[in-house]
Amino acid sequence: MARGETKHRLLEAGRNIFLEKGYNHAGIEAILQVAGVPKGSFYNYFGSKEDFGLQVINQFARGYNEELEQFLANSSLGPLGRLRAYFESIIDRLDSIECRNGCLVGNLSQEMADQSEVFRARLEEIFECWVDRYADCLAQAQEAGEIPSDLDVRELAEFLLNSWQGAILRAKTARSSAPLHIFLTITFRAIAGK
């Protein structure tokens, strides 16, 4: 197995185990077993479990940011249509797994923010990046006349992220996408009358 492929498999296994069990309950041996990588290989790729955890988060964030960009840069839809399509795609994905696991960044924020300043700071950077992207799309919606001009798009973006993360948590707990659909309905009705 090529070095890059092995590392990728370890990171994917880590993501899946972190989603299922959390960071603190993810043993390195279990990660190696899921990845199909021999014992002793872990430290050839990662300096510590913390280093591994941060690289899992970074890989997840890169993939998530690419997906977010794909939706929010879609010029075939208006800005609010792009934002709605993005949320709907995540609802569909969460529905397909019975709302298990939730969001890796949200889950690890709840678990690690009080335990590790390094994790807390990196997770907050990711959230801020998402808020920036939402705010850009909302500013475009404002320019297009889709939302009122007196709304502060940065505050609205913060509200969207916070509400969305809360809805994901509730969906995970209820094993139902109902909280996500409520988020979608209320949000778009409130900001655009739709």
PETAHU-V657475 format. One record per residue. N is the residue number from 1. RES is the residue in one letter. SS is DSSP state (@ for helix, = for strand, . for the rest). PHI is phi in degrees with one decimal (999 if undefined). NEAR is the number of other ideal C-beta (glycine too) atoms within 12 Angstrom. Layout:
# PETAHU-V657475
n=N res=RES ss=SS phi=PHI near=NEAR
n=N res=RES ss=SS phi=PHI near=NEAR
This chain:
# PETAHU-V657475
n=1 res=M ss=. phi=999 near=15
n=2 res=A ss=. phi=-67.6 near=8
n=3 res=R ss=@ phi=-56.1 near=13
n=4 res=G ss=@ phi=-62.6 near=11
n=5 res=E ss=@ phi=-67.2 near=16
n=6 res=T ss=@ phi=-62.3 near=22
n=7 res=K ss=@ phi=-60.4 near=25
n=8 res=H ss=@ phi=-59.6 near=21
n=9 res=R ss=@ phi=-62.9 near=27
n=10 res=L ss=@ phi=-63.1 near=39
n=11 res=L ss=@ phi=-65.4 near=35
n=12 res=E ss=@ phi=-65.5 near=25
n=13 res=A ss=@ phi=-62.0 near=33
n=14 res=G ss=@ phi=-60.9 near=42
n=15 res=R ss=@ phi=-58.4 near=36
n=16 res=N ss=@ phi=-64.2 near=25
n=17 res=I ss=@ phi=-71.5 near=32
n=18 res=F ss=@ phi=-61.4 near=39
n=19 res=L ss=@ phi=-64.9 near=31
n=20 res=E ss=@ phi=-81.1 near=22
n=21 res=K ss=@ phi=-118.7 near=22
n=22 res=G ss=. phi=89.3 near=24
n=23 res=Y ss=. phi=-69.6 near=35
n=24 res=N ss=. phi=-66.3 near=20
n=25 res=H ss=. phi=-100.8 near=16
n=26 res=A ss=. phi=-96.1 near=33
n=27 res=G ss=. phi=-84.6 near=21
n=28 res=I ss=@ phi=-61.8 near=29
n=29 res=E ss=@ phi=-63.4 near=18
n=30 res=A ss=@ phi=-65.2 near=22
n=31 res=I ss=@ phi=-64.8 near=34
n=32 res=L ss=@ phi=-61.4 near=27
n=33 res=Q ss=@ phi=-65.4 near=20
n=34 res=V ss=@ phi=-62.2 near=24
n=35 res=A ss=@ phi=-75.4 near=30
n=36 res=G ss=. phi=70.2 near=16
n=37 res=V ss=. phi=-114.1 near=30
n=38 res=P ss=. phi=-64.1 near=16
n=39 res=K ss=. phi=-57.0 near=16
n=40 res=G ss=. phi=90.0 near=11
n=41 res=S ss=. phi=-77.1 near=25
n=42 res=F ss=@ phi=-52.9 near=31
n=43 res=Y ss=@ phi=-77.9 near=17
n=44 res=N ss=@ phi=-74.7 near=16
n=45 res=Y ss=@ phi=-114.5 near=30
n=46 res=F ss=. phi=-137.4 near=24
n=47 res=G ss=. phi=-73.9 near=13
n=48 res=S ss=. phi=-165.8 near=15
n=49 res=K ss=@ phi=-64.5 near=30
n=50 res=E ss=@ phi=-62.3 near=23
n=51 res=D ss=@ phi=-58.4 near=24
n=52 res=F ss=@ phi=-59.3 near=34
n=53 res=G ss=@ phi=-58.6 near=36
n=54 res=L ss=@ phi=-66.2 near=30
n=55 res=Q ss=@ phi=-69.9 near=27
n=56 res=V ss=@ phi=-61.7 near=40
n=57 res=I ss=@ phi=-60.5 near=40
n=58 res=N ss=@ phi=-63.5 near=26
n=59 res=Q ss=@ phi=-63.9 near=28
n=60 res=F ss=@ phi=-59.1 near=31
n=61 res=A ss=@ phi=-61.8 near=30
n=62 res=R ss=@ phi=-59.9 near=18
n=63 res=G ss=@ phi=-64.0 near=21
n=64 res=Y ss=@ phi=-65.1 near=28
n=65 res=N ss=@ phi=-63.5 near=23
n=66 res=E ss=@ phi=-64.1 near=15
n=67 res=E ss=@ phi=-64.5 near=22
n=68 res=L ss=@ phi=-59.2 near=31
n=69 res=E ss=@ phi=-62.6 near=20
n=70 res=Q ss=@ phi=-56.9 near=19
n=71 res=F ss=@ phi=-75.1 near=28
n=72 res=L ss=@ phi=-77.3 near=34
n=73 res=A ss=. phi=-99.8 near=21
n=74 res=N ss=. phi=-72.3 near=22
n=75 res=S ss=. phi=-76.5 near=14
n=76 res=S ss=. phi=-77.8 near=11
n=77 res=L ss=. phi=-118.7 near=22
n=78 res=G ss=. phi=-69.0 near=24
n=79 res=P ss=@ phi=-55.4 near=33
n=80 res=L ss=@ phi=-67.7 near=37
n=81 res=G ss=@ phi=-63.4 near=24
n=82 res=R ss=@ phi=-64.5 near=30
n=83 res=L ss=@ phi=-63.7 near=42
n=84 res=R ss=@ phi=-63.9 near=31
n=85 res=A ss=@ phi=-60.5 near=26
n=86 res=Y ss=@ phi=-62.0 near=32
n=87 res=F ss=@ phi=-62.5 near=36
n=88 res=E ss=@ phi=-62.8 near=24
n=89 res=S ss=@ phi=-65.1 near=23
n=90 res=I ss=@ phi=-70.7 near=33
n=91 res=I ss=@ phi=-59.6 near=28
n=92 res=D ss=@ phi=-59.5 near=17
n=93 res=R ss=@ phi=-65.5 near=23
n=94 res=L ss=@ phi=-66.7 near=34
n=95 res=D ss=@ phi=-58.4 near=19
n=96 res=S ss=@ phi=-66.8 near=13
n=97 res=I ss=. phi=-116.8 near=19
n=98 res=E ss=. phi=54.3 near=15
n=99 res=C ss=. phi=58.6 near=28
n=100 res=R ss=. phi=-79.7 near=23
n=101 res=N ss=. phi=78.8 near=28
n=102 res=G ss=. phi=75.7 near=36
n=103 res=C ss=. phi=-108.6 near=35
n=104 res=L ss=@ phi=-57.6 near=38
n=105 res=V ss=@ phi=-65.9 near=40
n=106 res=G ss=@ phi=-63.7 near=35
n=107 res=N ss=@ phi=-60.0 near=33
n=108 res=L ss=@ phi=-69.4 near=40
n=109 res=S ss=@ phi=-63.1 near=32
n=110 res=Q ss=@ phi=-65.1 near=25
n=111 res=E ss=@ phi=-79.7 near=26
n=112 res=M ss=@ phi=-107.9 near=31
n=113 res=A ss=. phi=-58.2 near=21
n=114 res=D ss=. phi=-89.7 near=13
n=115 res=Q ss=. phi=-103.1 near=18
n=116 res=S ss=. phi=-144.6 near=23
n=117 res=E ss=@ phi=-64.6 near=13
n=118 res=V ss=@ phi=-63.1 near=21
n=119 res=F ss=@ phi=-64.6 near=34
n=120 res=R ss=@ phi=-56.2 near=22
n=121 res=A ss=@ phi=-64.2 near=17
n=122 res=R ss=@ phi=-67.1 near=28
n=123 res=L ss=@ phi=-64.1 near=36
n=124 res=E ss=@ phi=-65.5 near=22
n=125 res=E ss=@ phi=-58.3 near=21
n=126 res=I ss=@ phi=-65.1 near=33
n=127 res=F ss=@ phi=-58.8 near=30
n=128 res=E ss=@ phi=-62.5 near=20
n=129 res=C ss=@ phi=-60.7 near=24
n=130 res=W ss=@ phi=-65.9 near=34
n=131 res=V ss=@ phi=-60.9 near=27
n=132 res=D ss=@ phi=-57.6 near=23
n=133 res=R ss=@ phi=-67.2 near=34
n=134 res=Y ss=@ phi=-60.8 near=37
n=135 res=A ss=@ phi=-61.8 near=29
n=136 res=D ss=@ phi=-60.6 near=25
n=137 res=C ss=@ phi=-65.8 near=39
n=138 res=L ss=@ phi=-67.0 near=38
n=139 res=A ss=@ phi=-64.2 near=25
n=140 res=Q ss=@ phi=-64.4 near=27
n=141 res=A ss=@ phi=-64.6 near=33
n=142 res=Q ss=@ phi=-65.9 near=26
n=143 res=E ss=@ phi=-61.9 near=16
n=144 res=A ss=. phi=-83.6 near=19
n=145 res=G ss=. phi=76.8 near=13
n=146 res=E ss=. phi=-83.0 near=27
n=147 res=I ss=. phi=-133.4 near=32
n=148 res=P ss=. phi=-59.0 near=16
n=149 res=S ss=. phi=-73.3 near=14
n=150 res=D ss=. phi=-87.5 near=10
n=151 res=L ss=. phi=-75.6 near=21
n=152 res=D ss=. phi=-84.4 near=17
n=153 res=V ss=@ phi=-65.7 near=31
n=154 res=R ss=@ phi=-68.2 near=20
n=155 res=E ss=@ phi=-63.6 near=17
n=156 res=L ss=@ phi=-63.7 near=31
n=157 res=A ss=@ phi=-63.2 near=34
n=158 res=E ss=@ phi=-60.9 near=21
n=159 res=F ss=@ phi=-61.4 near=24
n=160 res=L ss=@ phi=-60.7 near=37
n=161 res=L ss=@ phi=-61.5 near=35
n=162 res=N ss=@ phi=-63.0 near=22
n=163 res=S ss=@ phi=-67.5 near=27
n=164 res=W ss=@ phi=-63.1 near=36
n=165 res=Q ss=@ phi=-62.5 near=32
n=166 res=G ss=@ phi=-64.4 near=24
n=167 res=A ss=@ phi=-66.0 near=34
n=168 res=I ss=@ phi=-64.6 near=35
n=169 res=L ss=@ phi=-60.5 near=24
n=170 res=R ss=@ phi=-65.1 near=24
n=171 res=A ss=@ phi=-61.9 near=33
n=172 res=K ss=@ phi=-63.8 near=28
n=173 res=T ss=@ phi=-68.8 near=16
n=174 res=A ss=@ phi=-81.9 near=20
n=175 res=R ss=. phi=55.0 near=17
n=176 res=S ss=. phi=-151.5 near=20
n=177 res=S ss=. phi=-85.1 near=29
n=178 res=A ss=@ phi=-53.0 near=19
n=179 res=P ss=@ phi=-60.2 near=27
n=180 res=L ss=@ phi=-71.0 near=34
n=181 res=H ss=@ phi=-67.4 near=25
n=182 res=I ss=@ phi=-62.9 near=23
n=183 res=F ss=@ phi=-53.8 near=32
n=184 res=L ss=@ phi=-62.1 near=32
n=185 res=T ss=@ phi=-61.9 near=21
n=186 res=I ss=@ phi=-65.6 near=21
n=187 res=T ss=@ phi=-59.2 near=32
n=188 res=F ss=@ phi=-74.3 near=27
n=189 res=R ss=@ phi=-66.9 near=15
n=190 res=A ss=@ phi=-70.2 near=20
n=191 res=I ss=@ phi=-88.6 near=32
n=192 res=A ss=@ phi=-137.9 near=26
n=193 res=G ss=. phi=69.1 near=12
n=194 res=K ss=. phi=-119.8 near=18
